Amino acid sequence: MACTVRIASPLRSYTNGAASAEASGSTIAEVLVDLERRFPGMRFRMIDEQNRIRQHIRLFVNARAATTLAEPVQMGDEVHLICALTGG
């Protein structure tokens, strides 16, 4: 199932500056695997070694917050990858 992924500006270095990309998958996890296949290294910026969403990342399917990688995604959905600003 194809969806549109809106990419936060800190992650656009992986997409050659593209603000959005098409991806396939029926869950957030599958969508991120598809993105990783085309944009190597991008998934690690969002998902840690324990396969959890990193603390500074927020994922949304349409307007619904995705709290797990098992969040369902349907054809035509918009997935938003949001990076929180952190630092001191």
N, C-alpha and C positions, 0 to 999 in steps of 0.2 A: 504494500500500500504506500503510495507516495504522499508525502506531506511537504510543506514549505517550512524550512528552518530559518528563523531570523537570528542572525549572529551578532553578538555584542562586539563592539569595536575592539576590545582587547584580544579577541580571538580571531580577528580578521587577518592577522599575519599568516594564519594557516590556510586561509581561503583566497590568498592573493588579493585581499581587499574587498572581496564580495560580501555584501551585507546580508545575503540570503542564499540558500542552496536548497535543492530538492533532495529528499532522502526517503528511503523505504524502510518500513518496519511496522510491526503491530504494537510495539512497546517503545518507551523511551530508550531502553537498553539496545534494542535492535536498530533504532534510528541512529544512535551514537556509534554503533559498530559500522553502519553504512557510511557515516561521515568520516570515521577513522580510516576506512579503506581508501577514501579519496583524498583526505587531508591528514596524513600521518602526524601523530603527536597531539592532535587536538583533544582527543578523548581524555588523555592523562591530565590535561589542564582542568578538567571538570570532575573526573572520577578518580578516587584514591586507590591505593593498593588493596584495600579491603572491599573494593567494588561499591563504595558509597559515594554519594554526591558530596563534593568538597564543600566546606563550610561557607566559602565566599561565592558559591554558585547557586543561582536560582533557576529552575527550569519550569516552564509553563507550557501546557497544551491548551491552546486558545487562551482563555482567561483563567483557567484552572491551574493552580499550583500543583506541580508534580513533586511529591515528597519521596517517591521511590522510583527505581529504574523500571519497575513493573507497570508503571502508569500506562494505560492503553492509549494508542494513537490510531486514528482512523484516516482513511484517504481524504485529502482535502483539509486536514487540520493544519494549524500553524503551531509550530513548536518554537518557543522563545528561549534563547540561551542568554541569561543575564549574569553579569559579573558585578559583584559588590566591590566598591572601592574600599581598600583596607590600607593600613599603614599608620605611621605615627608622625 
